[in-house]
Amino acid sequence: MKIGKILRSTKHIYQSKFSYKADKILDLYSMRGINEKIDKLTNSIENAYTGERFLTDVLVVLIDDIVEQEWLFDWKAELDNPNRKVFKLITRGNENIIQGLMSINNGGDHIFLYLIESPKFNKGKSKQYLGVVGNLFAYACKYSFELGYDGFVAFDSKSSLKQHYIEILGAKILFGNRMLIETREALKLINQYYNE
């Protein structure tokens, strides 16, 4: 009788732990996919209050560049993944302030864009700069051309943003939430941001 009671209470504990883990896994899964809205396609990044434009550079991220409190995603885990490269968007001459991050993978004939994120100061109605996410998408396309992949960039979108990416980037739906930027659309983005 006592063993049965222990088994029942243990089963309840395991179910509770499993339920908690399952919820955490679902929460993590729901974070998958590109979830950043493109506020404006600019030719660099633009101060949201003054309209002043700043030239940008995209550089490889170093582990010391990441301050965890500023980011929703675990960028150190992205840096630890040997199959991914992480890049930071900075204003030219100011490498210490990261305007945005992205994680990509070389797909062999395309670039796969895993994550894009703006820091807290570039989100919401009080954001400091416009054009950050578009700039990172444009760099992914440019990098694809540099590797000989004709600008092809694939990514998974949040369901609610698929139409947004179709309208703003000219992306096409491959299947489900998987989307693709092809050569013509990639060239438009590159010319928008990298036509100095």
TORPA-53122 format. One record per residue: chain; x, y, z of N, C-alpha, C in turn. Coordinates in Angstrom, 3 decimals. Last residue first. Layout:
REM residues N
+-------+----------+----------+----------+----------+----------+----------+----------+----------+----------+
: chain :      n.u :      n.v :      n.w :     ca.u :     ca.v :     ca.w :      c.u :      c.v :      c.w :
+-------+----------+----------+----------+----------+----------+----------+----------+----------+----------+
:     A :        X :        Y :        Z :        X :        Y :        Z :        X :        Y :        Z :
...
+-------+----------+----------+----------+----------+----------+----------+----------+----------+----------+
REM end
This chain:
REM residues 196
+-------+----------+----------+----------+----------+----------+----------+----------+----------+----------+
: chain :      n.u :      n.v :      n.w :     ca.u :     ca.v :     ca.w :      c.u :      c.v :      c.w :
+-------+----------+----------+----------+----------+----------+----------+----------+----------+----------+
:     A :   27.176 :   52.451 :  -51.894 :   27.909 :   53.651 :  -51.426 :   28.532 :   54.397 :  -52.575 :
:     A :   24.976 :   50.492 :  -51.503 :   25.249 :   51.233 :  -52.728 :   25.927 :   52.552 :  -52.358 :
:     A :   23.864 :   48.831 :  -49.571 :   25.304 :   48.795 :  -49.835 :   25.687 :   49.483 :  -51.142 :
:     A :   21.079 :   49.055 :  -49.315 :   21.933 :   49.263 :  -48.151 :   23.415 :   49.404 :  -48.466 :
:     A :   19.942 :   48.770 :  -51.891 :   19.351 :   49.687 :  -50.920 :   20.355 :   50.050 :  -49.819 :
:     A :   21.403 :   46.735 :  -53.038 :   21.500 :   48.081 :  -53.606 :   20.932 :   49.139 :  -52.667 :
:     A :   20.482 :   44.641 :  -51.410 :   21.900 :   44.996 :  -51.398 :   22.084 :   46.416 :  -51.938 :
:     A :   17.753 :   44.556 :  -52.136 :   18.165 :   44.842 :  -50.756 :   19.607 :   45.306 :  -50.691 :
:     A :   17.983 :   43.925 :  -54.871 :   17.281 :   45.150 :  -54.441 :   17.709 :   45.543 :  -53.032 :
:     A :   19.258 :   41.434 :  -54.737 :   19.947 :   42.574 :  -55.351 :   19.298 :   43.899 :  -54.952 :
:     A :   17.210 :   39.904 :  -53.598 :   18.458 :   40.092 :  -52.872 :   19.213 :   41.304 :  -53.423 :
:     A :   15.351 :   39.883 :  -55.645 :   15.002 :   40.573 :  -54.408 :   16.253 :   40.848 :  -53.568 :
:     A :   16.832 :   38.349 :  -57.528 :   16.323 :   39.696 :  -57.861 :   16.031 :   40.511 :  -56.603 :
:     A :   17.453 :   35.864 :  -56.059 :   18.454 :   36.777 :  -56.602 :   17.931 :   38.195 :  -56.821 :
:     A :   15.193 :   35.382 :  -53.211 :   15.906 :   34.967 :  -54.415 :   16.755 :   36.111 :  -54.964 :
:     A :   14.522 :   34.327 :  -50.049 :   14.821 :   35.529 :  -50.824 :   15.662 :   35.074 :  -52.007 :
:     A :   12.092 :   32.219 :  -48.662 :   13.301 :   32.340 :  -49.464 :   13.358 :   33.709 :  -50.126 :
:     A :   10.820 :   30.448 :  -45.749 :   10.753 :   31.464 :  -46.792 :   12.097 :   31.585 :  -47.485 :
:     A :    8.817 :   28.312 :  -43.883 :   10.120 :   28.474 :  -44.540 :    9.955 :   29.428 :  -45.720 :
:     A :    6.420 :   27.674 :  -42.804 :    6.946 :   28.996 :  -42.471 :    8.327 :   29.260 :  -43.086 :
:     A :    5.302 :   25.719 :  -45.423 :    5.076 :   26.078 :  -44.025 :    5.514 :   27.503 :  -43.753 :
:     A :    7.586 :   26.403 :  -48.060 :    6.606 :   25.503 :  -47.445 :    6.465 :   25.929 :  -45.992 :
:     A :    8.382 :   28.849 :  -49.292 :    8.765 :   27.549 :  -49.838 :    7.790 :   26.480 :  -49.372 :
:     A :    7.266 :   32.014 :  -50.105 :    7.052 :   30.883 :  -49.197 :    7.478 :   29.611 :  -49.912 :
:     A :    9.574 :   34.662 :  -50.794 :    8.570 :   33.686 :  -51.242 :    8.459 :   32.576 :  -50.205 :
:     A :   10.130 :   38.188 :  -50.324 :   10.397 :   36.774 :  -50.025 :    9.250 :   35.902 :  -50.517 :
:     A :   10.049 :   40.883 :  -50.550 :    9.812 :   40.115 :  -51.769 :   10.099 :   38.638 :  -51.574 :
:     A :   10.245 :   42.380 :  -48.263 :   11.479 :   41.801 :  -48.812 :   11.289 :   41.142 :  -50.175 :
:     A :    7.579 :   43.350 :  -47.862 :    8.743 :   44.216 :  -47.667 :    9.996 :   43.683 :  -48.369 :
:     A :    5.756 :   41.235 :  -48.553 :    5.553 :   42.617 :  -49.019 :    6.827 :   43.454 :  -48.941 :
:     A :    6.867 :   38.984 :  -47.303 :    6.531 :   38.947 :  -48.737 :    6.456 :   40.372 :  -49.273 :
:     A :    7.015 :   39.839 :  -44.688 :    8.262 :   39.565 :  -45.410 :    8.026 :   39.449 :  -46.915 :
:     A :    4.229 :   40.065 :  -44.150 :    5.122 :   41.226 :  -43.988 :    6.413 :   41.021 :  -44.793 :
:     A :    3.407 :   37.443 :  -44.388 :    2.928 :   38.429 :  -45.355 :    3.795 :   39.691 :  -45.323 :
:     A :    4.750 :   36.330 :  -42.112 :    5.015 :   35.865 :  -43.480 :    4.599 :   36.909 :  -44.518 :
:     A :    4.203 :   36.940 :  -39.483 :    5.037 :   37.883 :  -40.232 :    5.297 :   37.457 :  -41.678 :
:     A :    2.769 :   34.935 :  -38.258 :    2.146 :   36.257 :  -38.320 :    2.946 :   37.258 :  -39.150 :
:     A :    4.574 :   32.791 :  -38.245 :    3.392 :   32.770 :  -39.119 :    2.808 :   34.159 :  -39.328 :
:     A :    7.986 :   33.682 :  -38.385 :    6.794 :   33.513 :  -37.561 :    5.600 :   33.594 :  -38.502 :
:     A :   10.021 :   32.005 :  -40.822 :    9.329 :   33.184 :  -40.322 :    8.292 :   32.790 :  -39.286 :
:     A :   13.161 :   30.806 :  -41.563 :   11.840 :   30.461 :  -41.047 :   11.241 :   31.708 :  -40.425 :
:     A :   14.978 :   31.336 :  -44.622 :   14.749 :   31.561 :  -43.198 :   13.352 :   31.068 :  -42.837 :
:     A :   17.499 :   31.690 :  -47.146 :   16.298 :   31.034 :  -46.617 :   16.191 :   31.340 :  -45.128 :
:     A :   18.800 :   33.423 :  -49.786 :   18.755 :   33.386 :  -48.324 :   17.426 :   32.771 :  -47.910 :
:     A :   20.766 :   33.923 :  -52.607 :   19.705 :   33.114 :  -52.010 :   19.861 :   33.043 :  -50.490 :
:     A :   22.767 :   35.234 :  -53.996 :   21.911 :   36.012 :  -53.100 :   20.828 :   35.225 :  -52.390 :
:     A :   24.320 :   33.378 :  -55.404 :   23.380 :   34.243 :  -56.133 :   22.388 :   34.983 :  -55.232 :
:     A :   26.362 :   32.101 :  -54.118 :   25.016 :   31.516 :  -54.019 :   23.922 :   32.404 :  -54.608 :
:     A :   29.014 :   32.863 :  -53.713 :   28.625 :   32.316 :  -55.014 :   27.246 :   31.694 :  -55.043 :
:     A :   29.654 :   34.201 :  -51.444 :   29.930 :   32.764 :  -51.453 :   29.540 :   32.087 :  -52.769 :
:     A :   28.701 :   36.720 :  -52.049 :   30.149 :   36.548 :  -51.865 :   30.550 :   35.074 :  -51.886 :
:     A :   25.933 :   36.235 :  -52.009 :   26.608 :   36.514 :  -53.287 :   28.107 :   36.286 :  -53.167 :
:     A :   25.676 :   35.896 :  -49.224 :   25.304 :   34.811 :  -50.120 :   25.955 :   35.001 :  -51.500 :
:     A :   26.346 :   38.455 :  -48.375 :   27.224 :   37.347 :  -48.007 :   26.956 :   36.132 :  -48.907 :
:     A :   24.063 :   39.789 :  -49.330 :   25.399 :   40.148 :  -49.823 :   26.390 :   39.013 :  -49.562 :
:     A :   22.095 :   38.601 :  -47.708 :   22.040 :   38.460 :  -49.167 :   23.403 :   38.745 :  -49.797 :
:     A :   22.969 :   39.491 :  -45.203 :   22.873 :   38.040 :  -45.455 :   22.835 :   37.774 :  -46.964 :
:     A :   22.660 :   42.250 :  -45.577 :   24.000 :   41.690 :  -45.429 :   23.992 :   40.179 :  -45.683 :
:     A :   19.862 :   42.429 :  -45.687 :   20.656 :   42.819 :  -46.858 :   22.070 :   42.239 :  -46.774 :
:     A :   19.230 :   41.670 :  -43.057 :   18.771 :   40.835 :  -44.177 :   19.614 :   41.140 :  -45.421 :
:     A :   20.407 :   43.899 :  -41.756 :   20.927 :   42.548 :  -41.523 :   20.478 :   41.571 :  -42.614 :
:     A :   18.805 :   45.995 :  -42.737 :   20.244 :   46.016 :  -42.959 :   20.838 :   44.623 :  -42.787 :
:     A :   16.323 :   45.317 :  -41.686 :   16.516 :   45.318 :  -43.133 :   17.987 :   45.277 :  -43.501 :
:     A :   16.913 :   45.768 :  -38.973 :   16.602 :   44.411 :  -39.438 :   16.772 :   44.304 :  -40.947 :
:     A :   17.447 :   48.623 :  -38.947 :   18.395 :   47.631 :  -38.445 :   18.139 :   46.246 :  -39.045 :
:     A :   15.720 :   50.688 :  -39.572 :   16.483 :   50.064 :  -40.652 :   17.429 :   48.957 :  -40.236 :
:     A :   16.045 :   53.118 :  -36.955 :   15.235 :   52.409 :  -37.946 :   16.176 :   51.761 :  -38.955 :
:     A :   16.865 :   53.534 :  -33.488 :   17.236 :   53.491 :  -34.895 :   16.256 :   52.668 :  -35.718 :
:     A :   15.605 :   53.607 :  -30.959 :   16.512 :   54.689 :  -31.347 :   16.778 :   54.728 :  -32.849 :
:     A :   12.193 :   53.013 :  -29.967 :   13.472 :   52.577 :  -30.564 :   14.289 :   53.771 :  -31.011 :
:     A :    9.744 :   53.277 :  -28.727 :   10.816 :   54.196 :  -28.325 :   12.180 :   53.799 :  -28.897 :
:     A :    8.122 :   51.241 :  -29.634 :    7.842 :   52.608 :  -30.074 :    8.948 :   53.593 :  -29.738 :
:     A :   10.343 :   48.384 :  -30.202 :    9.162 :   49.090 :  -29.717 :    9.054 :   50.525 :  -30.216 :
:     A :   13.945 :   48.421 :  -30.082 :   12.648 :   47.739 :  -30.187 :   11.527 :   48.659 :  -29.707 :
:     A :   16.496 :   49.250 :  -29.548 :   16.034 :   49.344 :  -30.933 :   14.724 :   48.593 :  -31.151 :
:     A :   17.080 :   48.690 :  -26.933 :   16.958 :   50.111 :  -27.301 :   16.537 :   50.314 :  -28.761 :
:     A :   17.324 :   45.866 :  -26.925 :   16.147 :   46.509 :  -26.326 :   15.980 :   47.952 :  -26.781 :
:     A :   18.635 :   44.918 :  -30.187 :   18.708 :   45.074 :  -28.734 :   17.489 :   45.857 :  -28.225 :
:     A :   17.206 :   42.651 :  -32.574 :   17.608 :   44.003 :  -32.222 :   17.713 :   44.088 :  -30.709 :
:     A :   18.072 :   39.660 :  -34.223 :   17.522 :   40.332 :  -33.044 :   18.092 :   41.735 :  -32.924 :
:     A :   17.612 :   36.748 :  -36.038 :   17.914 :   38.176 :  -36.103 :   17.316 :   38.772 :  -34.845 :
:     A :   18.600 :   33.427 :  -36.847 :   18.085 :   34.412 :  -35.898 :   18.491 :   35.814 :  -36.314 :
:     A :   19.186 :   31.973 :  -39.258 :   18.515 :   31.380 :  -38.090 :   17.852 :   32.410 :  -37.203 :
:     A :   19.310 :   31.827 :  -42.589 :   19.298 :   32.825 :  -41.533 :   18.486 :   32.279 :  -40.356 :
:     A :   21.339 :   30.163 :  -44.751 :   20.155 :   30.010 :  -43.918 :   20.288 :   30.962 :  -42.742 :
:     A :   22.341 :   30.731 :  -48.056 :   22.566 :   31.062 :  -46.652 :   21.256 :   30.810 :  -45.918 :
:     A :   23.009 :   28.175 :  -50.510 :   22.265 :   29.325 :  -49.995 :   22.739 :   29.605 :  -48.573 :
:     A :   24.353 :   25.946 :  -50.960 :   23.942 :   26.674 :  -52.155 :   23.092 :   27.890 :  -51.791 :
:     A :   25.337 :   25.485 :  -48.354 :   25.936 :   24.807 :  -49.507 :   25.571 :   25.439 :  -50.830 :
:     A :   24.415 :   26.935 :  -46.193 :   23.609 :   25.803 :  -46.644 :   24.167 :   25.093 :  -47.868 :
:     A :   25.888 :   28.253 :  -43.532 :   26.172 :   28.036 :  -44.942 :   25.445 :   26.770 :  -45.374 :
:     A :   23.923 :   30.190 :  -41.330 :   24.562 :   28.913 :  -41.630 :   24.770 :   28.835 :  -43.137 :
:     A :   23.771 :   32.911 :  -38.931 :   23.542 :   32.283 :  -40.232 :   24.312 :   30.974 :  -40.340 :
:     A :   22.398 :   35.306 :  -36.836 :   23.083 :   34.022 :  -36.875 :   22.733 :   33.345 :  -38.192 :
:     A :   22.746 :   38.757 :  -35.927 :   22.139 :   37.686 :  -36.725 :   23.042 :   36.469 :  -36.713 :
:     A :   21.939 :   41.775 :  -34.140 :   22.710 :   40.535 :  -34.301 :   21.979 :   39.596 :  -35.248 :
:     A :   22.315 :   45.367 :  -33.823 :   21.559 :   44.158 :  -34.111 :   22.494 :   42.982 :  -34.298 :
:     A :   23.958 :   47.295 :  -32.784 :   22.621 :   47.718 :  -33.208 :   21.719 :   46.521 :  -33.504 :
:     A :   26.237 :   47.490 :  -30.233 :   25.660 :   46.585 :  -31.228 :   24.230 :   47.020 :  -31.516 :
:     A :   28.852 :   49.465 :  -29.561 :   27.393 :   49.449 :  -29.437 :   26.818 :   48.623 :  -30.577 :
:     A :   31.535 :   49.193 :  -30.249 :   31.107 :   48.811 :  -28.901 :   29.599 :   48.754 :  -28.724 :
:     A :   32.303 :   50.190 :  -32.685 :   32.122 :   48.744 :  -32.567 :   31.544 :   48.317 :  -31.232 :
:     A :   32.052 :   52.719 :  -34.421 :   31.614 :   52.484 :  -33.041 :   31.272 :   51.002 :  -32.860 :
:     A :   32.664 :   53.017 :  -37.074 :   33.544 :   53.653 :  -36.115 :   33.145 :   53.435 :  -34.664 :
:     A :   29.353 :   52.785 :  -38.156 :   30.763 :   52.855 :  -38.548 :   31.573 :   53.637 :  -37.518 :
:     A :   27.316 :   50.945 :  -35.983 :   27.507 :   52.171 :  -36.748 :   29.002 :   52.317 :  -36.979 :
:     A :   26.923 :   47.399 :  -36.541 :   27.380 :   48.542 :  -35.746 :   27.325 :   49.794 :  -36.611 :
:     A :   25.738 :   44.200 :  -36.254 :   25.595 :   45.439 :  -37.003 :   25.994 :   46.577 :  -36.069 :
:     A :   27.407 :   41.082 :  -36.104 :   26.827 :   42.236 :  -35.423 :   26.785 :   43.416 :  -36.387 :
:     A :   26.966 :   37.556 :  -36.639 :   27.415 :   38.871 :  -37.063 :   26.713 :   39.950 :  -36.251 :
:     A :   27.940 :   34.224 :  -36.365 :   27.146 :   35.299 :  -35.778 :   27.794 :   36.625 :  -36.161 :
:     A :   27.572 :   31.163 :  -37.997 :   28.366 :   32.382 :  -37.850 :   27.439 :   33.452 :  -37.309 :
:     A :   27.395 :   27.646 :  -37.267 :   26.809 :   28.971 :  -37.450 :   27.851 :   30.065 :  -37.311 :
:     A :   28.425 :   25.223 :  -36.612 :   27.809 :   25.333 :  -37.932 :   27.254 :   26.721 :  -38.224 :
:     A :   29.258 :   25.242 :  -33.970 :   30.289 :   25.304 :  -35.024 :   29.716 :   25.457 :  -36.435 :
:     A :   27.932 :   27.160 :  -31.502 :   27.515 :   26.222 :  -32.535 :   28.505 :   26.309 :  -33.711 :
:     A :   28.704 :   29.241 :  -29.892 :   29.284 :   27.924 :  -29.612 :   28.951 :   26.890 :  -30.679 :
:     A :   27.087 :   31.314 :  -30.782 :   28.531 :   31.397 :  -31.028 :   29.219 :   30.050 :  -30.821 :
:     A :   24.664 :   30.425 :  -29.749 :   24.827 :   30.535 :  -31.202 :   26.313 :   30.575 :  -31.568 :
:     A :   25.231 :   30.697 :  -27.045 :   24.980 :   29.349 :  -27.580 :   25.114 :   29.355 :  -29.102 :
:     A :   25.352 :   33.440 :  -26.954 :   26.582 :   32.690 :  -26.653 :   26.441 :   31.243 :  -27.139 :
:     A :   22.771 :   34.194 :  -27.399 :   23.735 :   34.382 :  -28.479 :   25.051 :   33.675 :  -28.207 :
:     A :   19.818 :   33.387 :  -26.685 :   21.106 :   32.993 :  -26.107 :   22.164 :   33.039 :  -27.211 :
:     A :   17.539 :   36.177 :  -27.027 :   18.094 :   34.888 :  -27.420 :   19.449 :   34.641 :  -26.762 :
:     A :   17.232 :   38.734 :  -25.914 :   16.240 :   37.703 :  -25.621 :   16.821 :   36.316 :  -25.900 :
:     A :   19.743 :   40.873 :  -24.518 :   19.229 :   40.041 :  -25.602 :   18.229 :   39.014 :  -25.095 :
:     A :   21.011 :   42.201 :  -22.485 :   20.472 :   43.008 :  -23.574 :   19.693 :   42.193 :  -24.610 :
:     A :   22.160 :   40.434 :  -20.747 :   20.951 :   41.128 :  -20.304 :   20.272 :   41.910 :  -21.429 :
:     A :   24.576 :   39.503 :  -21.969 :   23.355 :   38.692 :  -21.992 :   22.085 :   39.457 :  -21.639 :
:     A :   26.564 :   40.950 :  -24.179 :   26.120 :   41.199 :  -22.801 :   24.722 :   40.596 :  -22.714 :
:     A :   29.055 :   40.050 :  -26.383 :   27.681 :   39.788 :  -25.958 :   27.496 :   40.059 :  -24.468 :
:     A :   31.711 :   40.302 :  -26.955 :   30.807 :   41.353 :  -27.447 :   29.412 :   41.245 :  -26.834 :
:     A :   33.096 :   38.051 :  -26.216 :   33.101 :   39.187 :  -25.272 :   32.174 :   40.320 :  -25.709 :
:     A :   32.869 :   36.466 :  -28.500 :   32.140 :   36.088 :  -27.286 :   32.058 :   37.242 :  -26.297 :
:     A :   32.423 :   38.451 :  -31.455 :   33.295 :   37.745 :  -30.523 :   32.516 :   37.502 :  -29.234 :
:     A :   30.981 :   38.483 :  -34.689 :   30.847 :   38.702 :  -33.245 :   31.871 :   37.865 :  -32.490 :
:     A :   31.990 :   40.093 :  -37.659 :   31.854 :   38.830 :  -36.925 :   31.848 :   39.146 :  -35.429 :
:     A :   30.109 :   42.985 :  -38.734 :   31.345 :   42.313 :  -38.324 :   31.031 :   41.003 :  -37.634 :
:     A :   29.037 :   45.469 :  -40.773 :   28.636 :   44.185 :  -40.213 :   29.915 :   43.394 :  -39.980 :
:     A :   28.550 :   48.965 :  -40.437 :   29.405 :   47.844 :  -40.791 :   28.810 :   46.602 :  -40.141 :
:     A :   26.976 :   51.982 :  -41.647 :   27.074 :   50.799 :  -40.791 :   28.118 :   49.830 :  -41.314 :
:     A :   26.301 :   55.471 :  -41.371 :   26.872 :   54.346 :  -42.109 :   27.091 :   53.190 :  -41.136 :
:     A :   23.308 :   56.982 :  -40.429 :   24.639 :   56.570 :  -40.019 :   25.088 :   55.399 :  -40.879 :
:     A :   21.175 :   59.839 :  -40.675 :   21.591 :   58.514 :  -41.116 :   23.037 :   58.255 :  -40.741 :
:     A :   18.595 :   61.494 :  -38.902 :   20.000 :   61.431 :  -39.268 :   20.388 :   59.993 :  -39.610 :
:     A :   16.072 :   61.594 :  -37.891 :   16.196 :   61.241 :  -39.299 :   17.642 :   61.175 :  -39.786 :
:     A :   15.551 :   62.035 :  -35.223 :   16.095 :   63.155 :  -35.998 :   16.143 :   62.883 :  -37.499 :
:     A :   14.359 :   59.641 :  -34.285 :   13.861 :   60.951 :  -33.840 :   14.305 :   62.096 :  -34.742 :
:     A :   15.634 :   57.426 :  -35.282 :   14.166 :   57.450 :  -35.329 :   13.599 :   58.824 :  -34.975 :
:     A :   18.356 :   57.513 :  -37.363 :   17.882 :   57.899 :  -36.044 :   16.373 :   58.106 :  -36.120 :
:     A :   18.900 :   54.747 :  -39.451 :   18.416 :   56.112 :  -39.346 :   17.933 :   56.378 :  -37.929 :
:     A :   21.380 :   52.979 :  -41.273 :   20.371 :   53.029 :  -40.229 :   20.083 :   54.500 :  -39.970 :
:     A :   21.072 :   52.812 :  -44.672 :   22.031 :   52.571 :  -43.591 :   21.173 :   52.286 :  -42.359 :
:     A :   18.997 :   53.327 :  -46.251 :   20.246 :   52.999 :  -46.940 :   21.391 :   52.877 :  -45.944 :
:     A :   16.051 :   51.438 :  -45.245 :   16.819 :   52.679 :  -45.342 :   18.053 :   52.390 :  -46.176 :
:     A :   12.978 :   50.250 :  -44.758 :   14.166 :   49.975 :  -45.558 :   14.859 :   51.314 :  -45.778 :
:     A :   11.590 :   49.854 :  -41.531 :   11.823 :   50.727 :  -42.673 :   13.046 :   50.225 :  -43.422 :
:     A :   11.005 :   47.719 :  -39.843 :   10.303 :   48.984 :  -39.654 :   10.422 :   49.896 :  -40.866 :
:     A :   10.405 :   44.473 :  -39.984 :   11.239 :   45.457 :  -40.663 :   10.483 :   46.775 :  -40.619 :
:     A :   10.151 :   42.564 :  -37.038 :    9.494 :   43.303 :  -38.099 :   10.473 :   44.314 :  -38.695 :
:     A :   11.330 :   39.481 :  -36.119 :   11.613 :   40.917 :  -36.082 :   10.964 :   41.563 :  -37.294 :
:     A :   11.460 :   36.771 :  -35.998 :   10.324 :   37.419 :  -35.347 :   10.540 :   38.920 :  -35.233 :
:     A :   12.246 :   33.845 :  -37.554 :   12.538 :   35.270 :  -37.516 :   11.283 :   35.996 :  -37.048 :
:     A :   12.269 :   30.916 :  -35.478 :   11.829 :   31.678 :  -36.638 :   12.118 :   33.156 :  -36.442 :
:     A :   11.309 :   30.148 :  -32.163 :   12.025 :   29.849 :  -33.394 :   11.441 :   30.654 :  -34.535 :
:     A :    9.670 :   30.505 :  -30.055 :   10.616 :   31.578 :  -30.306 :   11.385 :   31.341 :  -31.597 :
:     A :    8.296 :   28.162 :  -29.863 :    7.535 :   29.306 :  -30.351 :    8.450 :   30.494 :  -30.627 :
:     A :   10.265 :   26.596 :  -28.753 :    9.885 :   26.346 :  -30.130 :    9.146 :   27.555 :  -30.702 :
:     A :   10.288 :   27.621 :  -26.153 :   11.475 :   27.765 :  -26.981 :   11.131 :   27.578 :  -28.450 :
:     A :    7.686 :   26.846 :  -25.391 :    8.058 :   28.252 :  -25.365 :    9.275 :   28.491 :  -26.253 :
:     A :    7.944 :   24.073 :  -25.613 :    7.007 :   24.779 :  -26.488 :    7.320 :   26.264 :  -26.534 :
:     A :    9.809 :   23.698 :  -23.563 :   10.159 :   23.327 :  -24.931 :    9.240 :   24.039 :  -25.915 :
:     A :    8.286 :   24.558 :  -21.379 :    9.515 :   25.265 :  -21.710 :    9.928 :   24.974 :  -23.156 :
:     A :    6.248 :   22.600 :  -21.439 :    5.901 :   24.011 :  -21.618 :    7.121 :   24.825 :  -22.016 :
:     A :    7.813 :   20.361 :  -20.915 :    7.098 :   20.447 :  -22.186 :    6.707 :   21.892 :  -22.467 :
:     A :    8.646 :   20.969 :  -18.325 :    9.632 :   20.876 :  -19.398 :    8.963 :   21.009 :  -20.758 :
:     A :    6.128 :   20.890 :  -17.030 :    6.925 :   22.106 :  -16.990 :    7.941 :   22.109 :  -18.131 :
:     A :    5.432 :   18.228 :  -17.558 :    4.565 :   19.296 :  -18.032 :    5.327 :   20.611 :  -18.076 :
:     A :    7.478 :   16.949 :  -16.192 :    7.375 :   16.802 :  -17.634 :    6.532 :   17.935 :  -18.213 :
:     A :    6.871 :   17.721 :  -13.578 :    8.142 :   18.120 :  -14.167 :    8.084 :   18.023 :  -15.681 :
:     A :    4.333 :   16.526 :  -13.370 :    4.471 :   17.965 :  -13.182 :    5.766 :   18.459 :  -13.815 :
:     A :    5.010 :   13.854 :  -13.764 :    4.104 :   14.507 :  -14.695 :    4.221 :   16.022 :  -14.589 :
:     A :    6.673 :   13.490 :  -11.534 :    7.229 :   13.371 :  -12.879 :    6.334 :   14.051 :  -13.906 :
:     A :    4.735 :   13.900 :   -9.515 :    5.906 :   14.778 :   -9.588 :    6.501 :   14.723 :  -10.986 :
:     A :    2.985 :   11.784 :  -10.090 :    2.478 :   13.148 :  -10.127 :    3.639 :   14.147 :  -10.256 :
:     A :    4.693 :    9.658 :   -9.651 :    4.132 :    9.838 :  -10.988 :    3.632 :   11.271 :  -11.133 :
:     A :    5.041 :    9.985 :   -6.923 :    6.187 :   10.158 :   -7.809 :    5.713 :   10.403 :   -9.232 :
:     A :    2.478 :    9.344 :   -6.027 :    2.984 :   10.699 :   -5.788 :    4.193 :   10.990 :   -6.677 :
:     A :    2.318 :    6.658 :   -6.927 :    1.345 :    7.650 :   -7.383 :    1.877 :    9.066 :   -7.181 :
:     A :    4.483 :    5.518 :   -5.535 :    4.469 :    5.515 :   -7.001 :    3.508 :    6.563 :   -7.538 :
:     A :    3.583 :    5.912 :   -2.920 :    4.833 :    6.537 :   -3.366 :    4.859 :    6.610 :   -4.883 :
:     A :    1.303 :    4.277 :   -2.972 :    1.161 :    5.700 :   -2.679 :    2.405 :    6.455 :   -3.154 :
:     A :    2.487 :    1.784 :   -3.448 :    1.524 :    2.340 :   -4.400 :    1.364 :    3.838 :   -4.216 :
:     A :    3.954 :    1.530 :   -1.083 :    4.652 :    1.604 :   -2.370 :    3.740 :    2.204 :   -3.426 :
:     A :    1.907 :    1.265 :    0.821 :    2.787 :    2.420 :    0.893 :    3.507 :    2.607 :   -0.451 :
:     A :    0.811 :   -1.185 :    0.000 :    0.000 :    0.000 :    0.000 :    0.859 :    1.256 :    0.000 :
+-------+----------+----------+----------+----------+----------+----------+----------+----------+----------+
REM end
